[in-house]
Amino acid sequence: MTEKEQIERATAEGFIPLYNKEMNASYMIAEYSDAPDVRCVDAQGNKLNLELTLTEDRPGDIQARLGRSNDRGLEALRAHVEKVRTGKADAIERVSSLNGNVAEVVLTRIQAKMNKRYGLNSALVVRDTSGVDWDWSLIIQDLCNRLKGIPNPFDKGIWILSCSKDRIFRVV
């Protein structure tokens, strides 16, 4: 199984129980595929297709979490602190804000997926990969407002799965 498939499997396995509880449903994963990424079915034969994507607070966070970059490591932080101390960098460069850069990144990821079509009974699941357990409920209304007017191919909703995979937030 590739790394991408492992991430998709873990995302789907984290999302489905929370979705079932939220929607009073009983979906189970039936198949992993390409588009959509995951196909689910319930006991009555109802289908739910999941398209999955990841979000990150800052570009490069996902690569760092996967061990492909040291940009978020201790040495990189020390180098940044030294640059700030000597006036060669701004301290705010490494700061993230839910209603700032984090919201912008998630909107970009959602909008990119909204340009494609996945058929009926489809949901978009955005997995939060942040090291911060953001409370997405604080900005859901703003995200929803900013997505208004964009054709939404996800008739089963657009959802954010928390980084700890213990909560889901419905965007639309």
N, C-alpha and C positions, 0 to 999 in steps of 0.2 A: 504494500500500500504506500503510495507516495505521501509526502508531507502535506500536500494540498488536500488529498483525500482524508488524511487523518484529521486535519483541521476541520474539514466539512463534516466529518462523522461526529467529532466532538461537539461541534456547534449544533448540529441537528439533534443529537442525543440530549443536549442541555436544553434546547428549545421546546421540543415536543411535549415533555411532561408539563412544562409551565403553560404552554398553549392549551393543552387539554384541560388543565385546571381552570384557566381563564375563560375558555369557551365551552366548558362542560362537554368536552368531546373525548374521543378514545382513539385518536390516530396512532398508528405505529409506522415505523419506517419500513417501506416495502422494497425500495431500490435506490441506489446511488447512481447518478447519471451525470450528464454534462449540462444540459439546459432543459429544464431546471436541474439544479444540483441534487435534489433529493425528492423522491416521490413517496408519499405516505398514503395510507388507506385506513379506514376504520372498519368496524365489524359489519356495517351496512353496505360497504363497498364505496362509500364516499371518498373522493380523492382530495388530496392536499399536496400541491407542489411547492417546494421551497427553493427559492433562489437565495444564495448566501453570499455575503460580502463581509469584509472586515473594515473597521475604522481604527484610526490611530490619532492620538493627540497632535503629534507633529510628524512631518515626513521623516521616515527612517525608524520610527518606533517599532514597527512590525519586524523589520530586519534585525534590529537590536534584540528584540524579545526572542527571535528565533536563533540567536547566536551568530548571525552573519555580519554583525557590525559592532564595533565598540563605542559607537557614538554616544551611548547612554551609560557607559561604564565609568568607574571611579577615575580613571586616568583622564578621560575626556572632560569630566566634571572639574577635576583639578586644573586642567588646561584652561577651561572656560573661566574659572574663578580667577586665575592669574591674569587672563586678558581683561577681565572686568577691573581687577585691582590696578592694572596699568593703563586703563582707559582705552583699551583696544577693542572692547566689546561692551555691549549693553547687557546689564543683568537680566533684563526682561526677555531676552532671546530664548531662554530655556523655560520660561513660565507658560503654563497652559491655563486657559479659562474655559469653563463649560459653555458660557454664553458668548465666547469669543472664538478663538481659533478651533476649539474642539467642535463647536456647532458648525463652523464653516466646512470642516473636513467631512463630517457626517452628511451634510447637505450635498456636497460634491459627490460622495459615494452613492447616495440615494438617487440623485438626478441622473447619474450615469446609467444606473440600472433601469430607471423609468423610460429610457429611450428604447428599450428592447421589449419584446412581447414573449410571454411564457405560457399563454393559454389561460383557460378558465381555472378557477380554484387554485390560484397562485398567491403566495405570500413572499415578501422580501424580509429576510432576517439579516440584520446588521449586527455583527458580533463586535462588541466593544473590547479592544485589546489593551486598554489603558492600564497603567499601574494604579490608577485612582478609581475607586468604585463610585463613579459619578451617579448622582441622582437625576437621571434623565427626565423625570417628571417635572423638574423645574423649568425645562425649556421645550417640552413637547408642544405646547400651544404655539410658540414662536416657530418651531420647525414646521408644524402643520400650516400655519399662515404663509410661510415662505414657499411652501410646495403647492399652494392653491393656484389653480389655473394650468398646472402641468398635467397632461393626461397620465392617469395612474393605471398601469396594467395589472396591478396587484389587488384583485377583488377580495382577497382574504387578509389584506392589510399589509402595512409596513411596520415592522417591529424592530426594536433594539433589544438585544440580549446583553444583560450586564456582564462585565468582565468576570465576575464571580459565578456567572451562570445560575444565579438564584432568583433573578427577577427579569421580567420582560416589560417593555414599555411600548404601547401602541402609538405610533406616530399618526397614521391615518388608517 
